[in-house]
Amino acid sequence: MEQALSLPYATLRFAQLGWRVIRIEATPHGDALPGDPNRYVGRRIADDDRRSYFMAPNVGKQAIALNLKEQKGREVLKAVLRALGADIFCCNTLPARYEQLGIDYDGLRAVRPGLIWAAISAMGPDYPKAPGYDPVIQAMSGFMALTGAADGPPMLSGVPIVDLKAGDEVYAAVMLALAERAETGQGKRIDVSMLQAAASWLITVLPILNFEHDEAEVSRSGNEHRKFIPTNVYPTADGFIYIAIGNDVQWRRLVELARFAPLDTPARATNEGRSRERHEIYAEIGAVTEKYSTGELTGALGKAMVPHAAINTVAQVAALEAIRDKLTRSVMPDGAPIVMQPMAVDEPGAVSTLGFAPKYGEHTGAILREAGFSDDDRAHLAADGIIAG
């Protein structure tokens, strides 16, 4: 039972493995647009309820619409779980609504013993009414305090990083639960707190609080690395380049290049020494790099084995040799092919071309028929507002 991005991203990863994924959305109510609000975000690309922001996380799935606020709807859900032999149930609604909607772990495992049940929420079941929104959790978790220029305002990440982190945690936890079930025969309840998942990534800053430290070590530092000097973004004659000096050997390789040789001094031979002169070094490197094109610099740094990268646009990433043949694909309803982000990890037998994102309630009738509901049953359920689509 999914909406927004965090859980749809997790279940997309299941769909990419060839698993059957059925997304459950609410039946229409009031004047609100039906189903997942993300259906109506972005440009219209297929029809009104399949817009650009909704498409990519929901390819390869089926969709049904159920009214879980009514007892009949909850009974339909249990009948579908039982008839289709569901292994896993996932949701990302408020924990306060689990029992109200009949999707709580104890209730569903009574229907499907051995069920793996996974939920994403803002801060876990101990905070049942807290809504989980990626930018809010980025603010709460310290991510925004760590992102942006030192003299600028806190900033969001360029991608909804907490949503995606939470989705990955569901994916990993479900895989662990499947392995455990193979040994024990038991199902499992999984609760993913977006806040806790995000805070687990504070590994390079939060432990520093135990020791004497400068505020700069646990606050915004722009594009520079807090520890490895002089890792930073530098201007070029036609753009920018990222140069990452991760150790003293790489520093020696950099200053052995004629154009950077004037930066070499005994005091800068170690990272500790460079740290004391970090701002001077940043300025001196920038004064060199701005004289050359990005291409000239990547060529020279590549030969010297100095870690670096041009700062690519999204379109340039899609065209990278290491990425372009790994992009996943789908086909629009009109037959037009589309490309999407690659899988996170190559997996033999994975599905690289997935069916287009389903319309709202597109498979309600077919799935209920598969679960044993007759034409008359479905007609009565539709008339009572229990199903839609």
C-alpha positions, 0 to 999 in steps of 0.5 A: 500500500504505497504512495509518494516515493520511498516505498515505490522506490523499494518495490521498484527494486523488487519489480526489477528482479521480476517479482510481482508487485501489486500497488494498492491505492485508496478509492476516490473520496470527496473532491480529491484526485483519486489514488497516489497524489504523485500520479498528478505531479509533473507533466502529462506524459501518458494521461492525467493520472500518469505524469512524469514524476510518477512514472519511473518508480512505478513501472513493472507494477500492477495497481488496484484501488480498495476502500480499506476504511470499510470492513468489506474492503479489509476483507477483500484485501485479506482474500487477495493476500490469501488467494494470491499467496502473498509473501510480502506486504509493505506500506508507507502510511502513518503507523496510527492508521495500521489497525484502522485500515486492517493492515497491521502486522498481527492482523495480516499474518493471521491470514498469511502465516510467514508473511514478511511485513515492512513499513516506512514511516517518519520516525517509526511506530513510537511516533505514530502520527508523525508524517514523513516527508523527505525534505522535513527529515533532511532538516531533522536529521542534520543533512541540511545543516551539513549541506551548502556553503559555509556562509550560506543557508542550509540546503536540500540534497539535489535528489530526495535522498532520505526517501531513497535511503528508506526504500533501500532499507526496506529492500535490504531488510526484506532480503534478510527476512527472506533468508531468515524465513528460509531457515526458520519458516517464520515471517517478520515485522520490519519498521523503517524509520526515515529519521533513524535511517538518515541518521545512520549516515552521519557516520563521518560527523556524529561520532566527532561529537565525542571529541574536541572538534571545530564547529566546521567539522560538523557543519556546512563546508560547501564542496570541500571535503572536511578532512581530505585536503585539497578535495574541492570543486575548481573553476575551469576555462569552460566550467568546473572540475572536481579534484579529490586528493585522498592521501599524500601520494595523490598530492605528490602526483598533483604537484609533479604536474608542471602547472601545479608544481608551484603549490609544492612546499615541505609544509604541504607534504602531509594532509595535516599540513595542507589542512592548516593552509587549506584556503590558500591551497584552494585559491592557488589551485583555482588560479591554475585550473581556470586557465585550462579547459575541463578537457585539458585538465581531465586529460592531464589529471587522468595520466597522473592518476589523480582522482577527478571528474568533470561535473556532468549534467543528468543528460551527460550521465545518461550518455556515459559509456559506463551507464548508457548500456545499463539504463532500464527501459519502458514503453509508453502507451503509444509505443514510444520507448523511454529510458530510465535510471539503471539498476543499482547493482547488476543482477543476472536475470533481472528485468531491464525493460518493465511495463509502463506505470499502471493507470489508477486501479487498472488491474482491480478487476483482473486481480479480484477475478484471480482471487476468486471474486465473480463478476457479480461480486465485483459489481456489488463491491464497485457499487458499494464504493469498496473497489474502483478502477 
